[in-house]
Amino acid sequence: MKVLLGVSGGIAAYKAAALTSTLVQRGATVDVILTAAAQRFITPLTFASLTARPVYTSLWDAPERIPHIHLVREADVALVVPATANLIAKLAAGIADDLLTSALLAARIPRILAPAMNDAMYDDGVTQENVRALRARGYELVDPERGFLAERERGIGRLASPERILDALERAAGRRRSLLGKRVAITAGPTREAFDPVRFVSNASTGATGIALAREAALRGASVTLLLGPTLLDAPAGVDVVRFSSAAELYDAALQRAVGADVIIATAAVSDWRPAERSEAKRKKSAEPLTEQFEANADVLATLGERKGATFLVGFAAETEDHERHARAKLREKNLDAIAVNDVRGERGFGPGENELVLLWGRDGRRELGRADKATLAARLLDAIEERMRCS
Ligand SMILES: Cc1cc2nc3c(=O)[nH]c(=O)nc-3n(C[C@H](O)[C@H](O)[C@H](O)COP(=O)(O)O)c2cc1C
């Protein structure tokens, strides 16, 4: 395993040296970047001696190799121990003003941060917001623990134990190439069914789940096509994005771009109906009640099920009642290999926050993926899908 280890400027920087030694003893190749502040706590010499490799401290030292790009291209995983409040804030804002922040911004490999700081710094709303934003972008954070802090007080902010950090690293490295060579197509977001040039019927989907899955599948080495509906959320880097607006456009895009993939995951919230008539001009306001006739859209998922071939086809069921019974019926009727169920009462499950999923397959296969942020759920769902693919 090739690890890019970032060390930022906190008291726990000394613990990064012990971790480096453990990694080297386990056979990992470790390249170390120290921030300027980190060098106030520990010297490059310590890491150079432990790794028997050069240690990197500046964006400007070896311009012939553009260090922030080649370091992340050569690594399997990027890990920061400790991650300061400052580093976390810079990453959340996309600031890249030194070697470590530039390398992390350029990384298309799993990125793991182990924060350590005073408990008040960690508790502060802005740090918590930054942590959430980074998780939503696919960073893994190894939460700090409660314990004795440098200020001789107890609180949450102590660096996670080496075992927890190494566990996260090994999980990330294992995931890294698990979908190499596979073609994965994911549908995401809402549809818009227009009844005049400015008005449409839509739903509360934001595409966050499909975007998180696309990012995770790309991290695992898959070649990913993301069919993405109208959303303000950004598609992840390194995936092929095909935009759609209406269910009919998604239907065409799915037939052209998803059929034949090794895995299709259909998370898009597709409208079952569309207005029977779409007027070319904006409809004028009137005191009369508006009666609209709707007609059925073609069923994208059922069509993918009919043309499934060797594809592993996963659907999503957003239900408000009797969830698993409805989902099992959909699993059978649409010829799916598995279905993820989520409860969308009161718009739960929509947006970039947390969700809770259960995966169903076969006659009675069932796995609870638990409640978590969408990046974590995407990793758990892909783990479960890969396991099912190995079994089938
Ligand atoms: C003695 C001392 C200890 C510090 N410990 C921490 C710490 O544990 N966690 C943290 O987030 N910041 C800590 N800081 C503040 C950071 O060093 C400071 O925010 C710095 O700008 C971080 O830069 P970097 O993120 O580029 O490494 C400490 C500062 C001092 C002077």
Ligand as a Chemical Component Dictionary entry (heavy atoms), coordinates in Angstrom:
data_LIG
# 
_chem_comp.id                   LIG 
_chem_comp.type                 NON-POLYMER 
_chem_comp.pdbx_formal_charge   0 
_chem_comp.three_letter_code    LIG 
# 
loop_
_chem_comp_atom.comp_id 
_chem_comp_atom.atom_id 
_chem_comp_atom.alt_atom_id 
_chem_comp_atom.type_symbol 
_chem_comp_atom.charge 
_chem_comp_atom.model_Cartn_x 
_chem_comp_atom.model_Cartn_y 
_chem_comp_atom.model_Cartn_z 
_chem_comp_atom.pdbx_ordinal 
LIG C1  C1  C 0 0.997  24.964 21.072 1  
LIG C2  C2  C 0 -0.033 24.907 19.976 2  
LIG C3  C3  C 0 -0.804 23.781 19.850 3  
LIG C4  C4  C 0 -1.788 23.685 18.859 4  
LIG N1  N1  N 0 -2.528 22.551 18.760 5  
LIG C5  C5  C 0 -3.506 22.489 17.843 6  
LIG C6  C6  C 0 -4.301 21.308 17.730 7  
LIG O1  O1  O 0 -4.123 20.330 18.459 8  
LIG N2  N2  N 0 -5.275 21.279 16.801 9  
LIG C7  C7  C 0 -5.502 22.337 15.978 10 
LIG O2  O2  O 0 -6.448 22.253 15.169 11 
LIG N3  N3  N 0 -4.754 23.454 16.025 12 
LIG C8  C8  C 0 -3.752 23.558 16.940 13 
LIG N4  N4  N 0 -2.988 24.696 16.992 14 
LIG C9  C9  C 0 -3.241 25.792 16.052 15 
LIG C10 C10 C 0 -2.599 25.511 14.697 16 
LIG O3  O3  O 0 -1.215 25.256 14.846 17 
LIG C11 C11 C 0 -2.829 26.690 13.779 18 
LIG O4  O4  O 0 -4.217 26.819 13.514 19 
LIG C12 C12 C 0 -2.063 26.559 12.465 20 
LIG O5  O5  O 0 -2.384 27.669 11.651 21 
LIG C13 C13 C 0 -2.376 25.276 11.731 22 
LIG O6  O6  O 0 -1.761 25.273 10.469 23 
LIG P1  P1  P 0 -1.889 24.013 9.485  24 
LIG O7  O7  O 0 -3.317 23.629 9.501  25 
LIG O8  O8  O 0 -1.458 24.547 8.155  26 
LIG O9  O9  O 0 -0.981 22.950 9.949  27 
LIG C14 C14 C 0 -1.991 24.778 17.968 28 
LIG C15 C15 C 0 -1.174 25.900 18.089 29 
LIG C16 C16 C 0 -0.219 25.965 19.081 30 
LIG C17 C17 C 0 0.638  27.212 19.180 31 
# 
loop_
_chem_comp_bond.comp_id 
_chem_comp_bond.atom_id_1 
_chem_comp_bond.atom_id_2 
_chem_comp_bond.value_order 
_chem_comp_bond.pdbx_ordinal 
LIG C1  C2  SING 1  
LIG C2  C3  SING 2  
LIG C2  C16 DOUB 3  
LIG C3  C4  DOUB 4  
LIG C4  N1  SING 5  
LIG C4  C14 SING 6  
LIG N1  C5  DOUB 7  
LIG C5  C6  SING 8  
LIG C5  C8  SING 9  
LIG C6  O1  DOUB 10 
LIG C6  N2  SING 11 
LIG N2  C7  SING 12 
LIG C7  O2  DOUB 13 
LIG C7  N3  SING 14 
LIG N3  C8  DOUB 15 
LIG C8  N4  SING 16 
LIG N4  C9  SING 17 
LIG N4  C14 SING 18 
LIG C9  C10 SING 19 
LIG C10 O3  SING 20 
LIG C10 C11 SING 21 
LIG C11 O4  SING 22 
LIG C11 C12 SING 23 
LIG C12 O5  SING 24 
LIG C12 C13 SING 25 
LIG C13 O6  SING 26 
LIG O6  P1  SING 27 
LIG P1  O7  DOUB 28 
LIG P1  O8  SING 29 
LIG P1  O9  SING 30 
LIG C14 C15 DOUB 31 
LIG C15 C16 SING 32 
LIG C16 C17 SING 33 
# 
